[in-house]
């Protein structure tokens, strides 16, 4: 059973492969890495066989540098089988959007 509200905290590791090549003289955390952090947090809270099927209304608002502490918040909206999420760094919003979920198809 999923939790209605979940939260997590991540410190962006300076040695992470996400930073290699993105960009060599000015490393920043790619948006896809931010979305993976959110998806991983949500997946860890679920045990009902559902999985992520899409993203909607994603907005990136702040560049994330190595070593930053990120707080991730997600709220489940049961009627639509989705989570509304946001990532913050201190008082700044880093990223926000919606992650959609569905049951896995079994053949």
C-alpha positions as CSV (number, residue, x, y, z in Angstrom):
1,X,0.0,0.0,0.0
2,X,1.4,3.4,-0.9
3,X,1.8,6.3,1.5
4,X,-0.2,9.5,0.7
5,X,2.7,11.8,1.4
6,X,6.4,10.9,1.4
7,X,9.6,12.9,1.8
8,X,13.3,12.2,1.4
9,X,16.6,14.0,1.6
10,X,19.5,13.5,-0.8
11,X,23.0,15.0,-0.9
12,X,24.3,15.3,-4.4
13,X,27.6,13.4,-4.4
14,X,30.4,15.3,-6.0
15,X,31.8,12.0,-7.3
16,X,28.5,10.9,-8.9
17,X,28.7,9.8,-12.5
18,X,25.8,12.1,-13.2
19,X,28.2,15.1,-13.0
20,X,30.9,13.6,-15.3
21,X,30.6,15.4,-18.6
22,X,27.7,17.6,-17.6
23,X,29.6,20.0,-17.8
24,X,33.4,19.5,-17.3
25,X,34.3,23.0,-16.0
26,X,30.9,23.7,-14.5
27,X,29.2,20.5,-13.2
28,X,25.4,20.5,-12.8
29,X,23.0,17.8,-11.9
30,X,21.0,16.8,-15.1
31,X,17.2,17.0,-14.9
32,X,16.9,13.3,-15.6
33,X,18.9,12.6,-12.4
34,X,16.5,14.7,-10.4
35,X,13.5,12.9,-11.9
36,X,15.2,9.5,-11.1
37,X,15.6,10.6,-7.5
38,X,11.9,11.3,-7.2
39,X,10.9,8.1,-9.0
40,X,13.2,6.0,-6.7
41,X,11.7,7.6,-3.6
42,X,8.2,6.9,-4.7
43,X,9.0,3.3,-5.9
44,X,10.5,2.5,-2.5
45,X,7.2,3.5,-0.8
46,X,4.9,1.3,-3.0
47,X,4.2,-2.4,-2.8
48,X,1.2,-2.7,-5.0
49,X,2.7,-3.7,-8.3
50,X,2.2,-0.3,-9.9
51,X,5.0,1.5,-11.8
52,X,5.8,4.8,-13.3
53,X,4.3,5.4,-16.7
54,X,4.9,9.0,-17.4
55,X,5.6,12.6,-16.4
56,X,3.6,15.7,-16.7
57,X,4.0,19.5,-16.0
58,X,7.7,19.1,-15.1
59,X,9.5,22.4,-14.4
60,X,13.1,22.9,-13.7
61,X,13.7,26.1,-11.8
62,X,17.2,26.0,-10.3
63,X,20.6,24.6,-11.3
64,X,21.8,22.0,-8.8
65,X,25.6,21.9,-8.1
66,X,27.6,19.1,-6.6
67,X,27.3,18.8,-2.8
68,X,23.8,20.4,-2.6
69,X,21.2,18.9,-0.2
70,X,17.9,18.3,-1.9
71,X,14.6,17.6,-0.2
72,X,12.0,15.6,-2.2
73,X,8.3,15.8,-1.4
74,X,5.6,13.8,-3.1
75,X,1.9,13.6,-2.5
76,X,-0.3,10.7,-3.9
77,X,-3.5,11.7,-5.7
78,X,-5.4,8.5,-5.7
79,X,-8.2,9.4,-8.2
80,X,-5.6,10.0,-10.9
81,X,-3.0,7.4,-9.8
82,X,-0.3,10.0,-9.7
83,X,2.1,11.9,-7.5
84,X,2.5,15.6,-7.4
85,X,6.2,16.2,-6.5
86,X,8.6,19.0,-5.8
87,X,12.3,19.1,-5.0
88,X,13.8,22.0,-2.9
89,X,17.3,23.1,-2.0
90,X,17.0,25.2,1.2
91,X,14.1,27.6,0.4
92,X,14.6,27.4,-3.4
93,X,12.3,25.2,-5.5
94,X,14.5,23.1,-7.8
95,X,12.0,21.0,-9.7
96,X,8.3,20.2,-9.7
97,X,5.8,18.2,-11.6
98,X,3.6,15.1,-11.7
99,X,4.5,11.4,-12.0
100,X,1.9,9.0,-13.4
101,X,1.5,5.4,-12.3
102,X,-0.4,2.3,-13.6
103,X,-0.7,-1.4,-12.9
104,X,1.9,-3.6,-14.7
105,X,0.4,-5.6,-17.6
106,X,0.8,-9.3,-17.2
107,X,0.6,-11.6,-20.2
